[in-house]
Amino acid sequence: MIEAISCGGVVIFRGKILLLYKNYRNRYEGWVLPKGTVEEGEEYNETALREVKEETGVSANIIKYVGKSQYSFSTPKDTVIKDVHWYLMMADSYYSKPQREEFFEDSGYYKYHEAYHLLKFSNEKQMLEKAYGEYIDLKKGNLWGNRKYF
């Protein structure tokens, strides 16, 4: 069994959530949140920001840590158990550009209910739910977008 750690972001701009569409040789298809593997010497928050930038071209700011999800998958040689640490992030525009080298074909910002139904994995839906709830609470308190909050 192999243990792996990734970090990612629920990126929001003007109430909409950033998603990526991945199509890996027509075997792995679906909408996902940006995330990726922690590199040696990297803090989790640094990984999350780097992966969002690499996979989507988006420069985001971390607002807060949202939580951890876990899943497993099989490779021909072993089973991988993956922990993913998630952050609520704020983007500064609707700009995004999917990273073709990672088989991302599309990216964009979607309303909450659209994003929720588009997401392929239930653990990402749960993190979206949690992060969006935090976003709503911050909006209600007039703290979203307030630079003092960072």
C-alpha positions as CSV (number, residue, x, y, z in Angstrom):
1,M,0.0,0.0,0.0
2,I,1.3,3.5,-1.0
3,E,0.3,6.6,0.9
4,A,0.2,9.9,-1.0
5,I,-0.7,13.5,-0.1
6,S,-2.2,16.1,-2.4
7,C,-3.5,19.6,-1.9
8,G,-6.1,21.6,-3.8
9,G,-8.4,24.5,-3.8
10,V,-12.1,25.4,-4.0
11,V,-11.5,28.7,-5.9
12,I,-14.3,31.2,-5.9
13,F,-14.7,34.5,-7.9
14,R,-17.9,36.5,-7.6
15,G,-19.7,33.5,-6.1
16,K,-18.8,31.1,-8.9
17,I,-16.5,28.0,-8.4
18,L,-13.6,27.1,-10.7
19,L,-13.7,23.6,-12.2
20,L,-11.6,21.6,-14.6
21,Y,-12.7,19.0,-17.2
22,K,-10.2,16.1,-17.5
23,N,-10.2,13.6,-20.3
24,Y,-7.5,11.1,-20.1
25,R,-7.6,8.9,-23.2
26,N,-11.3,8.6,-22.9
27,R,-10.8,6.4,-19.8
28,Y,-10.9,9.0,-17.1
29,E,-13.4,11.7,-17.8
30,G,-15.1,14.3,-15.6
31,W,-15.2,17.6,-13.9
32,V,-12.8,18.1,-10.9
33,L,-11.4,20.6,-8.5
34,P,-7.8,21.6,-9.0
35,K,-5.4,19.6,-6.9
36,G,-2.0,17.9,-7.0
37,T,0.8,16.2,-5.2
38,V,3.0,17.8,-2.5
39,E,6.6,18.2,-3.6
40,E,9.5,17.7,-1.3
41,G,10.1,20.6,1.1
42,E,6.7,22.2,0.2
43,E,4.1,23.3,2.8
44,Y,0.5,22.1,2.1
45,N,-0.7,25.7,1.4
46,E,2.1,26.2,-1.1
47,T,1.2,23.0,-2.9
48,A,-2.4,24.1,-3.1
49,L,-1.6,27.5,-4.6
50,R,1.0,26.0,-7.0
51,E,-1.3,23.3,-8.3
52,V,-4.2,25.8,-8.8
53,K,-1.8,28.0,-10.8
54,E,-0.3,25.1,-12.8
55,E,-3.6,23.4,-13.7
56,T,-5.8,26.5,-14.3
57,G,-3.5,29.5,-14.8
58,V,-5.3,31.2,-11.9
59,S,-3.5,33.2,-9.2
60,A,-5.5,32.8,-6.1
61,N,-5.3,33.7,-2.4
62,I,-6.0,31.2,0.4
63,I,-8.8,32.4,2.6
64,K,-8.8,29.4,5.0
65,Y,-8.2,25.7,5.4
66,V,-11.4,23.7,4.7
67,G,-10.5,20.1,5.6
68,K,-9.2,16.8,4.4
69,S,-10.7,14.1,2.1
70,Q,-9.4,10.6,1.5
71,Y,-9.8,8.1,-1.3
72,S,-8.0,5.1,-2.7
73,F,-7.4,3.7,-6.1
74,S,-5.6,0.7,-7.6
75,T,-2.6,0.7,-9.9
76,P,-1.3,-2.4,-11.6
77,K,1.3,-2.8,-8.8
78,D,-0.4,-1.5,-5.7
79,T,-3.2,0.3,-3.9
80,V,-2.8,4.0,-3.3
81,I,-4.4,5.7,-0.3
82,K,-4.5,9.5,-1.0
83,D,-5.2,12.3,1.5
84,V,-6.2,15.6,0.0
85,H,-6.0,18.8,2.0
86,W,-8.4,21.5,0.7
87,Y,-8.3,25.3,1.0
88,L,-11.0,27.9,0.3
89,M,-9.4,30.4,-2.2
90,M,-10.3,33.6,-3.9
91,A,-9.5,34.4,-7.5
92,D,-9.1,37.9,-8.8
93,S,-10.8,37.3,-12.2
94,Y,-12.8,34.8,-14.3
95,Y,-9.7,34.0,-16.3
96,S,-8.6,30.3,-16.5
97,K,-6.6,28.2,-18.9
98,P,-6.6,24.4,-18.5
99,Q,-3.3,22.6,-18.4
100,R,-3.3,20.5,-21.5
101,E,-0.2,18.4,-20.4
102,E,-2.3,17.1,-17.6
103,F,-5.2,16.2,-19.9
104,F,-7.4,19.1,-18.9
105,E,-9.6,20.1,-21.8
106,D,-11.7,22.8,-20.3
107,S,-12.0,25.0,-17.3
108,G,-14.4,27.6,-16.1
109,Y,-16.4,29.2,-13.2
110,Y,-19.8,27.8,-12.4
111,K,-22.7,28.6,-10.0
112,Y,-22.7,26.5,-6.9
113,H,-25.6,24.2,-7.9
114,E,-24.0,23.7,-11.4
115,A,-20.6,22.9,-10.0
116,Y,-22.0,20.5,-7.4
117,H,-23.8,18.5,-10.1
118,L,-20.9,18.6,-12.5
119,L,-18.3,17.3,-10.0
120,K,-17.4,13.6,-10.7
121,F,-16.3,12.6,-7.2
122,S,-18.5,12.6,-4.0
123,N,-15.5,13.6,-1.8
124,E,-15.0,16.7,-3.9
125,K,-18.7,17.5,-3.7
126,Q,-18.4,17.3,0.1
127,M,-15.5,19.7,0.1
128,L,-17.3,22.1,-2.2
129,E,-20.3,22.0,0.1
130,K,-18.1,22.8,3.2
131,A,-16.0,25.5,1.4
132,Y,-19.1,27.2,-0.1
133,G,-20.7,27.3,3.3
134,E,-17.6,29.1,4.7
135,Y,-17.7,31.5,1.7
136,I,-21.4,32.3,2.5
137,D,-20.6,32.9,6.2
138,L,-17.8,35.3,5.2
139,K,-20.0,37.1,2.8
140,K,-22.7,37.6,5.4
141,G,-20.1,39.0,7.8
142,N,-18.8,41.3,5.0
143,L,-15.4,39.6,5.4
144,W,-15.1,38.1,1.8
145,G,-12.8,40.2,-0.2
146,N,-11.7,42.2,2.8
147,R,-7.9,42.3,2.7
148,K,-7.8,42.6,6.5
149,Y,-9.1,39.0,6.7
150,F,-6.1,37.5,5.0
